[in-house]
Each structure stands twice: as structure tokens, then as C-alpha cells.
Amino acid sequence: MNSALLSTAEPEGSLLGETLGKWWGPSPTPVVAELEHREHSRIPWYNLGQYLLDRGKVFMLDVVGGIPEELWSLTSLTSLNLARNYLTGPLSSSIANLTQMQLLNLGANALSGEVPKELGKLTNLTDLNIGTNNFSGSLPLELGYLVKLERLYFDSSGVSGAIPSTFAGLKNLQIVRSSDNELTGSIPEFIGNWSELSILRISDLSNGSSSLAFLKDMTSLSTLILRNNNISGTIPTNIGDFQSLSQLFLGNNKLTGMLPALKSPLLHM
């Protein structure tokens, strides 16, 4: 998710172009831009439209401040990467307008406030990254409506509370990274039904206890990192048969017994 597309398909002279005016500039057909962290490049928000017209690509560094409300008028966006900047302030509830969005990367900024429940209206999302921010409060239940999600990153995002029960419906997930937050409760048993999952990272759960029973059928896992979650009991005996498993870390828990014989030639512990 280092490079992503920010695309529109509104013709020049459309209501979109009139609405955004000088900030975005007239929108040709179609526009594709890459927004990435690049050294010695600083492009103010209000010049972005002209850069799109001139180059078709935008390489951004040190973009500072809040996300302009005008962005949420670009209803044709399917992919938006604003990662690795210095974006601050809350994430607007108007993000609900971007219902065509498939990839949204807001990682590595300084966004704050609660994660808006309106993200749950972006039901075409396959990739969502809100990690490494300064959000507060719990994860919205509405994120469980994003049943097309394949990759979900909210590690170091600042969120707290339990993993919502509505996440049980996210059965297309392949990657989940949720470490280094203030999460509470247990590791949900329904994660065992995420049969497509290959990477699972959960750490630092407090005020709860968990077991590893949910892992028994998760044979597609390649990375499993579950540190400091107050996990007790034993490690499932069949984990040694997970042929794709290449990374395993279960430290800082209360597990007992022996580690099963591990057969994966890829495994690093």
C-alpha cells in the first residue's frame, strides 16, 4: 500500500469542477494520481489540482494540517492514499460520501478524535489502513459492515475497548494488524472463522483472558503474532502442521505445556 491511486472520472466543467474551484482545479477524464512520501517535495493542498493536470502524478511530502472538506465531494474516488504525512484533526463524517472507495490508506499521520462510524458506509472497501494515528475511543461497530474487506490495519491507531462483535462477519479478511493499542477483553473466538486469514497480529489486550482454541482450523496462516494478551492454556497440537506458517510469536502470555513439533520449513520464531 505504498502507492495508491486517487482517481476521478468527472468531465471538465462538471458540477465537481465548479464546486472545488481553485482548490482542486477542473477535473479531466480520468485523473490518476499517486500520493506518496518523497524527499524534497512539498505540494500544498490548493495546488494539487494543477499538479494533476500537468503531470498526472503527485508525489507528496510533509503535507500538514486537516483534510479539506472538499475532498469528501470527490464521490468517484475508488482509491486514496494519504499515508505518511502530517495530517491532523478529526476524520470527517462526510467520508460517508465516498461510497465507491475500495482502498483507503490514512496510515502514519496524526489524525485524532473518534474513528467515524460513517466508515461503515464504504461497503466496497477491500483495504483500510488507519494505523499509526492519534485516534481515541472504540472501534465503531459499523466497521463490521465492510464485508468485502481483505486487509485491515489499525495498529498503533490509538483506539481502545473491545474488538466489536460485528467483526464476525468480516470473513474475507486476509491481513489484520491491530497491535499496540489500548484494546481490552479477549481475542474473539469468531476469528477462527476467518478462513482466508494469512497474517494476524494482535497484542496488548488487557482486562480479559483468551485461549488459542480458535486457531485449530486456521491453516492458511503465514504470520501469527499474539504477544501480551493474557492467553492461557496450551498451544493447539496441530499448529505444527500449518505448512504456510513462517512467523510465530506467542510471548508474554500464560501458556503452559510444550510447543508442538513444527513441520513448516519456512518457520522463524
C-alpha positions in Angstrom: 0.0 0.0 0.0 3.0 2.3 -0.6 1.5 3.7 -3.7 -2.2 4.2 -4.4 -4.4 5.8 -6.9 -6.6 8.7 -6.4 -8.9 8.7 -9.4 -11.9 10.6 -10.6 -14.0 10.3 -13.7 -15.8 13.7 -13.8 -15.6 15.6 -17.1 -14.2 19.1 -17.2 -16.9 21.7 -16.4 -18.9 19.3 -14.3 -20.5 20.2 -11.0 -17.5 18.7 -9.3 -15.1 21.0 -11.0 -17.3 24.0 -10.3 -17.6 23.1 -6.6 -13.9 22.5 -5.9 -12.8 25.5 -8.0 -9.3 26.7 -7.2 -8.6 24.1 -4.6 -8.8 21.1 -6.9 -9.0 22.6 -10.3 -11.1 21.3 -13.2 -11.2 17.6 -13.3 -10.3 16.0 -16.7 -11.2 12.4 -17.7 -10.0 10.4 -16.0 -7.4 11.6 -13.5 -5.0 9.3 -11.7 -2.6 10.5 -9.0 -0.1 8.8 -6.7 0.3 10.4 -3.3 3.5 9.2 -1.7 6.2 10.4 0.7 9.0 11.7 -1.4 12.1 13.7 -0.3 12.3 17.4 -1.3 8.7 17.6 -2.5 6.1 19.7 -0.8 2.8 20.4 -2.6 0.1 22.5 -0.9 -3.4 21.1 -1.0 -4.6 24.1 -3.1 -2.1 23.3 -5.9 -3.0 19.6 -6.1 -5.4 20.1 -9.0 -2.9 21.8 -11.2 -0.3 19.1 -10.5 -2.9 16.5 -11.6 -3.4 18.4 -14.9 0.3 18.9 -15.5 1.7 15.6 -14.5 -0.9 13.0 -13.8 1.1 12.0 -10.7 1.7 13.7 -7.4 4.5 12.8 -5.0 3.8 14.4 -1.6 5.9 15.0 1.5 5.1 16.8 4.7 1.5 17.6 3.9 0.4 19.4 7.1 -3.0 20.1 8.6 -6.5 18.9 8.4 -8.0 17.1 5.4 -10.1 19.7 3.4 -13.8 19.1 3.4 -13.8 19.4 -0.4 -12.1 16.0 -0.6 -15.3 14.4 0.5 -17.1 15.7 -2.6 -15.0 13.5 -4.9 -17.6 10.8 -4.9 -15.9 8.9 -7.8 -12.8 8.1 -5.8 -12.1 4.4 -5.7 -8.6 4.6 -4.1 -7.0 7.2 -1.9 -3.6 7.0 -0.2 -2.8 9.9 2.2 -0.3 7.9 4.3 3.0 9.1 5.7 2.2 12.8 6.0 1.3 15.1 9.0 -2.4 15.2 8.7 -4.2 16.3 11.9 -7.6 16.8 13.3 -10.7 14.5 13.1 -11.7 12.4 10.2 -14.9 13.9 8.9 -18.2 12.0 8.9 -18.6 13.3 5.4 -16.3 10.4 4.4 -19.6 8.6 4.0 -19.9 10.2 0.6 -17.1 8.1 -0.9 -19.1 5.0 -1.4 -17.1 3.9 -4.4 -13.9 3.7 -2.4 -12.1 0.4 -2.5 -8.7 1.3 -1.0 -8.3 3.9 1.8 -4.9 4.4 3.4 -4.7 7.1 6.1 -1.8 5.5 8.0 1.2 7.2 9.6 -0.4 10.6 10.2 -1.6 12.4 13.4 -5.4 12.2 12.9 -7.4 12.4 16.1 -10.8 12.1 17.5 -13.0 9.0 17.2 -13.0 6.8 14.2 -16.2 7.9 12.4 -18.9 5.3 12.3 -19.6 6.5 8.7 -16.7 4.5 7.5 -19.1 1.6 7.7 -21.0 3.0 4.7 -18.0 2.4 2.4 -19.1 -1.1 1.7 -16.8 -1.5 -1.4 -13.7 -1.2 0.7 -11.2 -4.1 0.4 -8.3 -2.2 2.1 -8.5 0.0 5.1 -5.5 1.5 7.0 -6.0 3.8 9.9 -2.8 2.7 11.7 -0.2 4.9 13.4 -2.5 7.8 14.2 -3.9 9.5 17.4 -7.5 8.3 17.3 -9.4 7.8 20.5 -12.4 5.8 21.6 -13.5 2.4 20.5 -13.7 0.9 17.0 -17.2 1.6 15.5 -19.5 -1.4 15.3 -20.3 -0.2 11.8 -16.9 -1.4 10.5 -18.4 -4.9 10.7 -20.5 -3.9 7.7 -17.4 -3.8 5.4 -17.8 -7.5 4.4 -15.5 -7.1 1.3 -12.5 -6.1 3.5 -9.4 -8.2 2.8 -6.8 -6.1 4.6 -7.4 -4.2 7.8 -4.7 -2.2 9.6 -5.4 -0.3 12.8 -2.1 -1.0 14.7 -0.9 2.0 16.8 -4.0 3.9 15.9 -4.9 5.0 19.5 -8.2 3.1 19.6 -9.4 1.3 22.8 -12.1 -1.0 24.0 -13.1 -4.5 22.8 -12.9 -5.8 19.2 -16.5 -5.3 18.1 -18.7 -8.5 17.8 -19.8 -7.3 14.3 -16.3 -8.1 13.0 -17.5 -11.7 13.0 -18.9 -11.0 9.5 -15.5 -10.0 8.0 -14.9 -13.4 6.6 -12.8 -12.2 3.6 -10.0 -10.8 5.7 -6.6 -11.9 4.7 -4.5 -9.5 6.9 -5.3 -8.0 10.3 -2.8 -5.8 12.2 -4.1 -4.5 15.5 -1.1 -4.3 17.8 -0.1 -1.5 20.1 -3.5 -0.1 21.0 -5.5 0.1 24.3 -7.7 -2.8 23.4 -9.5 -4.7 26.1 -11.2 -8.1 26.5 -10.5 -11.4 24.9 -9.4 -12.4 21.5 -12.7 -13.2 19.9 -13.4 -16.8 19.1 -15.0 -15.8 15.8 -11.6 -15.0 14.4 -11.3 -18.8 13.9 -13.9 -18.4 11.1 -11.8 -16.0 9.1 -10.6 -18.9 6.9 -8.8 -16.7 4.4 -6.6 -15.1 7.0 -2.8 -15.3 6.4 -1.5 -12.6 8.8 -2.8 -11.9 12.3 -1.2 -9.5 14.7 -2.9 -8.7 18.0 -1.1 -7.6 21.1 -1.5 -5.9 24.4 -5.1 -6.9 25.2 -6.0 -6.1 28.8 -8.8 -6.9 31.2 -9.6 -10.3 29.7 -8.3 -13.8 29.1 -8.0 -15.8 26.0 -7.2 -19.2 24.7 -5.8 -20.4 21.4 -8.6 -22.9 20.6 -9.8 -20.6 17.8 -6.6 -21.4 15.8 -7.2 -25.1 15.2 -8.6 -24.7 11.7 -6.6 -21.6 10.6 -4.2 -23.5 8.4 -3.7 -20.6 5.9 -1.8 -18.5 8.5 1.7 -17.4 7.5 2.2 -14.9 10.3 0.8 -15.3 13.8 1.9 -12.7 16.4 -0.2 -12.7 19.6 2.0 -11.2 22.3 1.0 -9.9 25.7 -2.7 -10.9 25.5 -3.1 -12.9 28.8 -3.5 -16.1 26.8 -3.6 -19.2 28.9 -3.9 -22.9 28.2 -1.9 -24.9 25.7 -0.9 -24.4 22.1 -3.1 -26.4 19.7 -1.2 -29.6 18.8 -2.0 -29.2 15.0 -0.3 -25.8 14.8 2.8 -27.7 13.8 1.1 -28.8 10.6 0.4 -25.3 9.4 2.6 -25.5 6.3 2.5 -21.8 5.4 3.4 -20.6 8.9 6.7 -18.6 8.6 6.4 -16.3 11.7 5.2 -17.3 15.1 5.4 -15.2 18.3 3.3 -16.0 21.4 5.4 -14.4 24.1 4.3 -12.6 27.2 1.3 -14.8 27.8 0.5 -17.6 30.3 0.7 -20.6 28.1 1.6 -24.0 29.5 2.9 -27.2 28.1 5.3 -28.0 25.3 5.5 -26.4 21.9 4.2 -28.9 19.3 6.6 -30.2 16.8 6.8 -27.7 14.0 6.9 -29.0 10.4 6.9 -25.9 8.3 10.3 -25.3 6.6 9.5 -21.6 6.5 9.1 -21.0 10.2 11.0 -18.4 12.1 10.3 -17.9 15.8 
